[in-house]
Amino acid sequence: MQPTAYLDHAASAPVRPEVRDAMLPLLEGTYGNPSSAHAPGRAARTALERARREVAAALDADPAQVFFTSGGTEADNLAVIGAARAAGRAAGAAVSTVEHKAVLASAHVVAGDGGRELLLPVDGSGALDLSALDAALAARPAVVSVMWVNNETGIVLDIPRVAARCRGADVPLHSDAVQAVRYLPMSFRTVPVDLLTISGHKLGAPKGIGALVVRDRHRLAPQVHGGAQQHALRPGTENVAGAVALGVAMRLAVAEREAEGRRVMTLRDELEQRLRAAVPELRIVGADAPRAPHVSAVVVPGTETSTLLMHLDRLGVAASGGSACTTGSPEPSHVLQAMGLPRELALGFVRFSLGRESTADDVARAATAFPQAVERARRAEGALHE
């Protein structure tokens, strides 16, 4: 059997050999607790702080602004809930309707705490409604959260413009940049974002490590308690090997960003051209919007996401979908619904996402398998309605 054509890098990427090699000494020999004063502890602390400097350098931030977390979800929670709780019980959160569920769920928690949950709509191209943002800022929320690159569609939101509005209103801006840091240049020093989320396993580090970059830690309340590590904002014994992995992965991503972005975009464009030719009624979500180079989100009428993914998997192609199935009843992606796509179109959603390991052969296999998966999915849908 041929190996699977893995086109789900936006979900998780393989651990890079350079990252694995950097981690091994921390797993095998540097076993001390970085808070301990003895030599093994000091060695762990040295490795941890070197990793912090690497992450900071990759984002043009100060090392003291980098707080390691267990991943993107924890960082998003700390940013949104932490900002609201630091501001007081009545403080609210304004978040875009296309955010990752970690941000949307955090806004629900803020509402449960007694604050206002303000949802910022997007238009059909996925761009944020700036008039709605201005109205939300007038209500003085504790935090605004708008992602840099949407994880389902790859659409790039205009963060510099959003940041300027938030800075003018003196409202902190959080941006989930999990899908952005690999391919888009960004400077925490020059773009007035106050909180920035990153996640290691999208970049070639292992699962379970991420970071929140924080401009002013005094505007956040911790969500974990019981230690003094990381200024008590995110206490607990640090995942030193994970932090080292994140630092190396970030350094490599920045070094390769421009060339790898061009290569991946060429593969994505080839994939989309071939998919359109094979399935003329296919629609590419955000085709006319600014997009990160690694994501292609497509919808096909008359199909259902889980059936398409099942047949793609059987044909040796790994992709993902934006819809969630509950007790066998498919529901469209909340992102596609926010963009106003008709339900019957949004139900047949597949996301292909490429990465460093993606090849022209992967694209060719996906382009060959997809029309077969569409045909089989439509037959299955037809049989259900006979």
C-alpha positions in Angstrom: 0.0 0.0 0.0 1.1 3.5 -0.7 1.6 5.8 2.3 -1.3 8.2 3.0 -1.1 11.5 1.2 -1.3 13.6 4.4 -3.0 16.9 3.7 -4.1 17.9 7.2 -1.1 20.0 8.4 -3.4 22.7 9.8 -4.6 20.0 12.3 -1.2 18.7 13.2 2.2 18.5 11.5 4.9 15.8 12.0 7.6 16.4 14.5 10.7 17.7 12.6 13.9 15.8 13.0 15.8 18.9 14.2 13.1 19.4 16.9 13.3 15.8 18.0 17.1 16.0 18.2 16.9 19.1 20.3 14.4 17.5 22.7 16.3 14.3 23.3 18.9 15.7 25.8 16.1 17.1 27.8 14.3 13.8 27.9 17.3 11.6 28.5 19.8 13.7 30.6 18.6 17.2 31.6 16.0 15.9 34.1 16.2 18.6 36.8 13.3 20.8 37.8 14.0 24.3 36.4 12.9 25.8 39.7 15.6 23.9 41.6 18.8 25.6 42.6 21.2 22.6 42.1 23.2 22.0 39.0 20.6 19.7 37.2 17.9 22.3 37.9 20.1 25.1 36.6 20.8 23.2 33.4 17.0 22.8 32.9 16.5 26.5 33.6 19.2 27.4 31.1 17.5 25.3 28.4 14.1 26.8 29.2 15.2 30.4 29.0 17.1 29.7 25.8 13.9 28.4 24.3 12.0 31.5 25.6 14.5 33.7 23.8 14.1 31.7 20.6 10.3 32.1 20.6 10.6 35.8 21.4 13.1 36.4 18.6 10.9 34.6 16.1 8.0 37.0 17.0 10.1 40.1 17.5 9.0 40.2 21.2 10.8 40.4 24.5 11.6 37.1 26.2 9.8 38.3 29.4 6.6 38.5 27.3 6.6 34.7 26.4 4.5 32.4 28.7 4.6 28.7 27.8 1.3 26.9 27.9 0.1 23.3 27.1 -1.0 24.5 23.7 -3.2 26.9 21.8 -6.5 26.1 23.7 -5.0 27.0 27.0 -3.4 30.1 25.6 -6.7 31.3 24.2 -8.5 30.6 27.5 -5.9 32.5 29.4 -6.0 35.5 27.1 -9.8 35.9 26.9 -10.9 34.7 30.4 -7.8 36.1 32.1 -8.3 39.6 30.6 -12.0 39.7 31.5 -11.4 38.5 35.1 -8.6 40.9 35.6 -10.9 43.8 34.5 -13.7 42.8 36.9 -16.9 40.8 37.0 -18.9 43.0 34.7 -16.2 43.1 32.0 -17.0 41.6 28.7 -15.3 40.0 25.7 -15.8 40.8 22.0 -14.8 37.9 19.7 -15.3 37.3 16.0 -17.9 34.8 14.9 -15.2 32.8 13.0 -12.9 32.2 16.0 -11.6 28.8 17.0 -13.9 27.1 19.5 -11.4 27.7 22.3 -12.0 31.5 21.9 -15.8 31.2 21.5 -16.0 28.9 24.5 -13.9 31.4 26.6 -16.3 34.1 25.7 -19.2 31.9 27.0 -17.3 31.6 30.3 -16.9 35.4 30.5 -20.7 35.7 30.0 -21.2 33.1 32.7 -19.1 35.2 35.0 -21.5 38.1 34.5 -19.8 39.9 31.6 -21.1 40.7 28.1 -20.4 38.3 25.2 -20.2 40.4 22.0 -20.0 38.6 18.7 -18.3 40.4 15.8 -19.7 39.3 12.4 -17.8 38.8 9.2 -18.9 39.4 5.6 -19.1 36.8 2.8 -15.4 37.0 2.2 -14.5 36.4 5.8 -13.5 39.9 6.5 -14.4 41.4 9.9 -17.2 44.0 10.1 -15.2 47.0 11.3 -18.4 49.0 12.1 -19.4 46.2 14.4 -16.0 46.3 16.0 -16.3 50.0 16.6 -19.7 49.5 18.2 -18.2 46.8 20.5 -15.3 49.0 21.4 -17.7 51.7 22.5 -19.1 49.2 25.0 -15.6 49.0 26.6 -15.0 45.2 26.7 -12.1 43.9 28.6 -10.6 42.2 25.5 -11.2 41.8 21.8 -10.2 38.5 20.1 -9.8 38.2 16.4 -7.7 35.4 14.8 -4.9 36.2 12.4 -5.6 33.4 10.0 -8.8 31.3 10.1 -8.1 27.7 10.8 -10.9 26.4 8.6 -10.6 28.6 5.5 -7.1 30.0 5.6 -8.5 33.5 5.2 -6.2 36.3 6.6 -8.0 38.9 8.7 -6.7 42.4 8.7 -5.1 42.4 12.2 -3.0 45.6 11.8 -6.2 47.5 11.1 -8.1 45.8 13.9 -5.2 46.4 16.3 -5.1 50.1 15.5 -8.8 50.5 16.3 -8.4 48.5 19.6 -5.3 50.6 20.5 -7.2 53.8 19.9 -9.9 52.6 22.2 -7.4 51.4 24.8 -8.9 47.8 24.7 -6.5 44.9 24.6 -6.5 42.8 21.4 -5.8 39.1 21.5 -5.1 37.2 18.2 -5.0 33.5 17.8 -2.0 33.2 15.4 -1.7 29.4 15.4 -2.2 29.2 11.6 -0.4 32.4 10.9 3.1 32.2 12.4 4.4 29.5 9.9 3.7 31.6 6.8 3.0 35.3 7.6 5.6 37.7 8.9 4.6 39.3 12.2 6.2 41.6 14.7 4.9 41.8 18.2 6.9 44.9 18.7 5.4 46.9 15.8 1.8 45.5 15.4 -0.2 46.6 18.5 -1.5 43.2 19.4 -1.5 42.7 23.2 -1.9 38.9 23.4 -0.8 36.4 20.8 -1.4 32.6 20.8 0.9 30.1 19.1 0.9 26.3 19.2 3.8 23.9 18.6 2.2 20.9 16.9 1.3 23.0 13.9 4.9 23.9 13.4 6.8 20.6 13.8 7.0 20.5 17.6 5.1 17.8 19.5 1.6 18.2 20.8 1.2 19.7 24.3 3.3 22.9 24.0 2.3 26.4 23.0 2.7 29.9 24.2 0.8 33.1 24.9 2.8 36.3 24.2 1.7 39.0 26.6 2.4 42.7 26.4 1.3 43.5 29.9 0.9 40.6 32.3 -0.8 42.8 34.9 -3.9 42.9 32.7 -4.4 39.2 33.0 -5.7 37.0 35.8 -4.1 33.5 36.0 -6.4 30.5 35.3 -4.1 28.0 36.9 -3.0 28.5 40.6 -0.5 27.0 42.9 3.0 28.2 42.0 5.3 31.1 41.2 6.6 29.9 37.8 6.2 32.3 34.9 5.4 35.2 37.3 2.5 33.1 38.7 0.5 34.0 35.5 0.9 30.4 34.2 2.3 28.5 37.2 3.3 24.8 37.3 6.6 23.0 36.5 7.4 23.9 33.0 7.5 21.4 30.1 11.2 22.1 29.4 11.6 19.6 26.5 8.4 21.0 24.9 9.6 24.6 25.3 12.9 23.7 23.6 11.0 22.0 20.8 8.8 25.1 20.3 11.8 27.4 20.3 13.6 25.3 17.6 10.4 24.9 15.5 9.7 28.7 15.6 13.3 29.5 14.7 13.2 27.1 11.7 9.8 28.3 10.6 11.0 31.9 10.4 14.1 31.0 8.6 12.1 29.1 5.9 9.0 31.3 5.9 9.4 33.0 2.5 10.7 30.1 0.4 8.4 27.6 2.0 5.4 29.9 1.6 6.0 30.1 -2.1 6.5 26.4 -2.5 3.3 25.5 -0.6 1.2 28.1 -2.4 2.3 26.6 -5.7 1.2 23.2 -4.5 -2.1 24.6 -3.2 -2.8 26.4 -6.5 -2.1 23.3 -8.5 -4.4 21.3 -6.2 -7.3 23.8 -6.6 -6.9 24.0 -10.4 -7.1 20.2 -10.7 -10.0 19.9 -8.3 -12.0 22.6 -10.2 -11.3 20.8 -13.5 -12.4 17.4 -12.0 -15.5 18.8 -10.1 -16.7 21.9 -11.9 -19.4 22.7 -9.4 -16.8 22.8 -6.6 -16.4 26.1 -4.8 -13.3 27.3 -3.1 -14.1 29.2 0.1 -12.4 32.6 0.2 -10.9 32.2 -3.2 -11.0 36.0 -3.7 -9.9 36.9 -0.2 -6.4 37.2 1.2 -5.4 33.7 2.3 -2.5 32.0 3.9 -0.7 29.7 1.4 -1.3 26.4 3.1 -5.1 26.0 3.3 -7.6 25.1 0.6 -11.2 24.9 1.9 -13.7 23.5 -0.7 -17.4 22.8 -0.7 -19.3 20.6 -3.1 -23.1 20.6 -3.3 -24.9 17.3 -2.9 -22.3 15.8 -0.5 -21.7 15.5 3.2 -18.4 16.1 4.9 -18.1 12.9 6.9 -18.9 10.8 3.9 -16.4 12.7 1.7 -13.6 12.3 4.4 -14.4 8.6 4.8 -14.0 7.9 1.1 -10.9 10.1 0.8 -9.4 8.2 3.7 -10.1 4.9 1.9 -8.4 6.2 -1.2 -5.3 7.1 0.8 -5.8 10.9 1.3 -6.0 12.5 4.8 -8.0 15.7 5.0 -10.4 17.2 7.4 -13.8 18.9 7.5 -15.4 21.9 9.3 -18.7 20.2 10.1 -19.4 18.3 13.3 -21.7 15.4 13.4 -24.0 14.9 16.4 -25.9 11.6 16.6 -25.6 11.2 12.8 -27.1 14.6 12.0 -24.5 16.8 10.2 -24.2 20.4 11.1 -22.3 22.9 9.0 -19.1 24.6 10.2 -19.8 27.7 12.3 -17.2 29.5 10.2 -19.1 28.8 6.9 -22.4 29.7 8.6 -20.9 33.0 9.8 -19.8 33.7 6.2 -23.3 33.2 5.0 -22.8 30.0 2.9 -26.1 28.2 2.2 -26.6 25.2 4.4 -26.8 22.7 1.5 -23.4 23.9 0.3 -21.7 24.2 3.7 -22.6 20.6 4.5 -20.1 19.3 1.9 -17.0 21.0 3.3 -13.4 19.6 3.1 -10.2 21.3 4.2 -6.9 20.4 2.6 -3.9 21.8 4.3 -0.3 21.5 3.2 3.0 21.7 5.0 6.7 21.2 4.8 6.3 17.5 4.1 3.8 18.0 1.3 4.8 17.0 -2.3 3.5 17.2 -5.8 2.7 13.5 -5.5 0.4 14.2 -2.6 -1.4 16.9 -4.7 -1.8 14.5 -7.6 -3.2 11.7 -5.4 -5.7 14.1 -3.8 -6.8 15.5 -7.2 -7.4 11.9 -8.5 -9.1 10.7 -5.3 -11.4 13.7 -4.8 -13.8 13.3 -7.7 -14.1 9.6 -6.9 -14.9 10.5 -3.3 -17.5 13.0 -4.5 -19.1 10.4 -6.8 -19.3 7.9 -4.0 -20.6 10.4 -1.5 -23.4 11.5 -3.8 -24.4 7.9 -4.4 -24.6 7.4 -0.7 -26.7 10.6 -0.3 -29.0 9.4 -3.1 -29.5 6.0 -1.5 -30.4 7.7 1.8 -33.2 9.6 0.1 -34.7 6.8 -2.0 
